[in-house]
């Protein structure tokens, strides 16, 4: 299901930050290494992790390290799009092709051409759309809704989910063959509670920004730091 890590270029040792992400913990340092390694390739990436752990930021960082960084980066929340509209959102539609489609428009695959498309919450996509998505990923071609002209695309796809992919397959929420296509290079994001003193690193970062905005010089007390470390952070970094 995944490509051996050794088949990707070895990066230089990453710093405590990768783009907008901060982290000095071993788990984050390993994730930075994976981002540096897969970024310059064309491999499809599957990001897994709890809600709020930073999957869209990781996808953006992969895009920024790719040869596509001059192209668009578009994120699509698959779970937030009504089932009746997701096909047109992904692939576009022609005039009058469906109820409410008064004007034709390009879908996100067209708009992301030459760049990177993040399919967030991919396990929330309806089963019939997963079938069509698989065909598009295999052929790199698609039709707009209501059209008979085929379009070719050059898009790198990154998918993300807060579910366990294998459990999603067993429960019928994700096609197994689509999982294989998406998870060429899987990256699992660590929850904030497992990142040790990264909590303080992040808290200091946000406090510096707040002090700059407010003209204050506030600091964390020892008790505040201990409280930060002991909290379980169910919402993670978000």
Backbone torsions as a table, in degrees:
resi	resn	phi	psi	omega
1	UNK	NA	-23.6	-177.6
2	UNK	-130.0	154.4	178.5
3	UNK	-84.9	142.1	-179.7
4	UNK	-59.0	135.9	-178.6
5	UNK	-58.4	-34.4	-175.2
6	UNK	-65.7	-13.4	-179.6
7	UNK	-82.3	-1.1	-179.7
8	UNK	-109.3	153.2	-175.9
9	UNK	-62.4	143.4	178.0
10	UNK	-78.4	125.7	179.1
11	UNK	-86.6	166.5	168.7
12	UNK	-72.4	159.8	-176.9
13	UNK	-62.0	125.2	-174.6
14	UNK	-76.2	154.1	177.0
15	UNK	-79.6	-171.3	-179.9
16	UNK	-78.5	1.9	178.3
17	UNK	-138.0	143.2	173.4
18	UNK	-132.8	102.2	-174.3
19	UNK	63.2	-129.3	-179.0
20	UNK	-82.1	-1.9	-176.0
21	UNK	-92.9	142.8	178.2
22	UNK	-120.8	144.0	176.3
23	UNK	172.8	125.5	177.3
24	UNK	-108.3	-3.8	-178.6
25	UNK	-70.2	155.1	177.2
26	UNK	-55.3	-38.2	-179.3
27	UNK	-63.3	-40.9	179.8
28	UNK	-74.4	-36.8	177.5
29	UNK	-61.7	-39.2	177.1
30	UNK	-65.8	-39.7	179.0
31	UNK	-65.5	-39.6	176.7
32	UNK	-60.4	-39.8	178.2
33	UNK	-61.6	-41.8	179.9
34	UNK	-65.6	-40.6	178.3
35	UNK	-61.3	-46.3	179.9
36	UNK	-62.9	-34.5	-175.6
37	UNK	-75.9	-43.3	-175.4
38	UNK	-86.9	-22.4	-175.2
39	UNK	-51.0	-51.9	-175.7
40	UNK	-72.8	-7.1	-179.0
41	UNK	-90.0	177.9	176.2
42	UNK	-104.8	10.8	-175.4
43	UNK	-64.7	141.3	170.2
44	UNK	-71.0	143.4	-175.8
45	UNK	-123.2	136.5	172.8
46	UNK	-113.0	118.1	178.9
47	UNK	-98.9	127.3	176.5
48	UNK	-122.7	151.8	179.8
49	UNK	157.9	163.8	-178.4
50	UNK	-66.2	158.7	176.4
51	UNK	-58.3	136.3	177.9
52	UNK	85.3	3.8	-177.6
53	UNK	-84.8	-8.0	172.6
54	UNK	107.2	29.4	-175.9
55	UNK	-64.3	-38.9	179.1
56	UNK	-67.9	-35.7	177.1
57	UNK	-65.6	-38.2	176.9
58	UNK	-64.4	-44.2	178.5
59	UNK	-60.4	-42.4	177.9
60	UNK	-62.8	-40.6	179.7
61	UNK	-65.7	-38.4	175.9
62	UNK	-62.8	-45.5	177.4
63	UNK	-58.7	-44.3	-177.2
64	UNK	-65.2	-21.3	179.6
65	UNK	-100.2	6.1	-177.4
66	UNK	-99.3	169.4	174.9
67	UNK	-72.1	-7.0	179.2
68	UNK	-94.3	6.8	-172.3
69	UNK	-61.6	-20.4	175.7
70	UNK	-81.1	-8.4	179.3
71	UNK	-96.7	-178.6	-176.9
72	UNK	-73.3	151.2	168.4
73	UNK	-120.3	119.2	-176.7
74	UNK	-125.7	129.4	178.2
75	UNK	-109.2	131.9	-178.9
76	UNK	-120.6	118.3	176.7
77	UNK	-81.9	92.4	-173.6
78	UNK	-58.5	-34.0	-177.7
79	UNK	-73.5	-14.7	-177.5
80	UNK	-96.6	-3.9	-178.2
81	UNK	-97.7	126.6	178.3
82	UNK	-55.6	144.3	-176.0
83	UNK	-55.5	-34.8	-178.1
84	UNK	-75.1	-11.1	-176.7
85	UNK	-113.3	-10.4	-170.9
86	UNK	-66.9	-33.3	179.5
87	UNK	-63.5	-46.0	179.0
88	UNK	-66.9	-34.2	178.8
89	UNK	-66.4	-40.1	-178.8
90	UNK	-75.9	-45.8	-168.8
91	UNK	-113.7	-3.3	179.6
92	UNK	83.8	173.3	179.6
93	UNK	-151.1	160.7	177.2
94	UNK	-96.0	165.8	179.7
95	UNK	-54.2	129.5	174.8
96	UNK	65.7	17.2	-177.0
97	UNK	-73.5	-20.6	179.1
98	UNK	-154.5	170.6	-179.9
99	UNK	-58.1	124.1	179.3
100	UNK	89.6	-8.3	-179.3
101	UNK	-88.2	68.5	-179.6
102	UNK	-68.8	-34.2	-177.0
103	UNK	-126.7	132.4	178.4
104	UNK	-67.1	154.3	178.4
105	UNK	-153.3	157.8	177.8
106	UNK	-81.6	142.7	175.9
107	UNK	-85.3	178.9	-175.3
108	UNK	-68.0	-28.5	176.8
109	UNK	-63.3	-41.6	176.3
110	UNK	-66.9	-43.5	-176.1
111	UNK	-68.6	-26.1	-179.9
112	UNK	-91.5	5.0	-175.8
113	UNK	-56.2	130.2	-177.1
114	UNK	85.7	-1.0	-177.7
115	UNK	-131.5	-142.8	-174.4
116	UNK	-126.2	137.5	178.2
117	UNK	-117.9	121.9	175.5
118	UNK	-97.1	118.6	174.0
119	UNK	-97.6	91.8	-178.3
120	UNK	-80.4	148.6	-178.7
121	UNK	54.5	45.0	-173.9
122	UNK	-62.6	-26.7	-179.9
123	UNK	-72.6	-8.3	176.8
124	UNK	-91.6	-1.6	-180.0
125	UNK	-73.2	135.4	179.0
126	UNK	-56.3	148.6	-174.9
127	UNK	-57.9	-40.9	-178.1
128	UNK	-66.1	-31.2	177.6
129	UNK	-75.4	-30.0	175.5
130	UNK	-62.8	-36.7	177.9
131	UNK	-63.8	-44.9	-179.5
132	UNK	-69.2	-38.8	178.3
133	UNK	-59.5	-41.9	179.6
134	UNK	-60.3	-43.3	179.4
135	UNK	-62.2	-41.4	-179.5
136	UNK	-65.7	-41.2	179.3
137	UNK	-65.1	-33.6	-179.5
138	UNK	-77.9	-39.4	-174.3
139	UNK	-96.2	-20.6	-174.0
140	UNK	60.1	29.8	177.8
141	UNK	-139.0	153.3	179.8
142	UNK	-158.2	166.4	173.9
143	UNK	-115.7	139.9	168.2
144	UNK	-65.8	156.1	175.7
145	UNK	-62.7	127.0	178.8
146	UNK	81.8	9.0	-177.7
147	UNK	-115.2	159.2	175.3
148	UNK	-121.1	14.1	176.5
149	UNK	-102.8	126.4	-178.0
150	UNK	-85.8	136.6	178.2
151	UNK	-110.2	141.8	173.1
152	UNK	-100.4	146.8	-177.8
153	UNK	-131.5	153.8	175.2
154	UNK	-129.6	84.8	-173.6
155	UNK	-132.1	135.8	170.2
156	UNK	-91.0	130.7	-177.7
157	UNK	-105.9	128.5	170.0
158	UNK	-116.7	130.7	178.9
159	UNK	-113.7	154.5	-179.2
160	UNK	-142.5	148.4	176.3
161	UNK	-155.6	148.5	173.8
162	UNK	-96.5	7.5	176.1
163	UNK	-99.5	158.9	170.3
164	UNK	-71.9	119.6	-175.5
165	UNK	-57.7	-41.4	-178.3
166	UNK	-67.5	-36.9	175.2
167	UNK	-67.1	-37.6	178.0
168	UNK	-62.1	-38.1	176.7
169	UNK	-64.9	-47.0	-178.5
170	UNK	-62.6	-32.2	-178.1
171	UNK	-90.8	4.1	177.0
172	UNK	78.0	16.7	-179.8
173	UNK	-92.7	-12.0	-178.7
174	UNK	-146.9	130.8	176.5
175	UNK	-66.8	137.2	-178.5
176	UNK	-65.9	-40.9	-179.7
177	UNK	-67.9	-31.2	175.6
178	UNK	-69.6	-38.6	176.3
179	UNK	-57.3	-45.4	179.5
180	UNK	-61.3	-37.4	-179.3
181	UNK	-69.9	-36.5	-176.3
182	UNK	-82.7	-34.1	-170.7
183	UNK	-94.7	45.3	174.6
184	UNK	-62.6	-39.8	178.7
185	UNK	-134.2	96.0	-179.2
186	UNK	-84.0	140.8	174.2
187	UNK	-131.1	124.9	177.2
188	UNK	-103.2	125.8	-178.5
189	UNK	-87.2	131.8	-179.8
190	UNK	-74.1	144.0	174.0
191	UNK	-70.5	155.0	-176.0
192	UNK	-61.2	-33.8	-177.4
193	UNK	-65.7	-17.5	-179.7
194	UNK	-99.6	7.7	-173.6
195	UNK	-102.5	14.9	174.6
196	UNK	58.6	-128.0	-173.4
197	UNK	-83.5	9.7	170.9
198	UNK	-59.6	-27.6	177.8
199	UNK	-57.9	-44.7	179.4
200	UNK	-68.2	-38.5	177.8
201	UNK	-59.0	-45.3	178.9
202	UNK	-67.5	-42.0	-179.7
203	UNK	-61.6	-42.8	177.7
204	UNK	-62.3	-40.6	179.7
205	UNK	-59.9	-47.2	-178.9
206	UNK	-70.9	-33.3	178.8
207	UNK	-67.5	-39.1	176.7
208	UNK	-59.8	-42.6	178.8
209	UNK	-64.7	-42.4	-179.8
210	UNK	-66.4	-39.7	177.1
211	UNK	-61.7	-41.0	179.7
212	UNK	-65.4	-37.5	-179.8
213	UNK	-71.4	-35.6	-172.8
214	UNK	-100.2	-7.2	-177.3
215	UNK	69.4	29.7	-179.1
216	UNK	-109.0	173.9	177.9
217	UNK	-133.9	49.2	-177.6
218	UNK	-73.8	151.3	178.0
219	UNK	-135.2	161.9	176.4
220	UNK	-86.7	134.4	174.5
221	UNK	-77.7	162.4	175.4
222	UNK	-55.5	-38.6	178.7
223	UNK	-65.2	-40.3	178.8
224	UNK	-62.6	-41.3	179.5
225	UNK	-64.2	-41.0	179.1
226	UNK	-64.8	-39.7	179.1
227	UNK	-64.3	-41.0	177.5
228	UNK	-59.7	-43.7	-177.1
229	UNK	-69.0	-31.0	-175.8
230	UNK	-85.3	-16.0	-178.4
231	UNK	-72.5	148.3	-178.3
232	UNK	-87.3	-12.2	175.4
233	UNK	50.0	63.1	180.0
234	UNK	-63.7	-23.1	176.9
235	UNK	-91.1	0.4	179.5
236	UNK	57.8	-150.1	-172.0
237	UNK	-66.3	-34.5	-179.8
238	UNK	-59.7	NA	NA
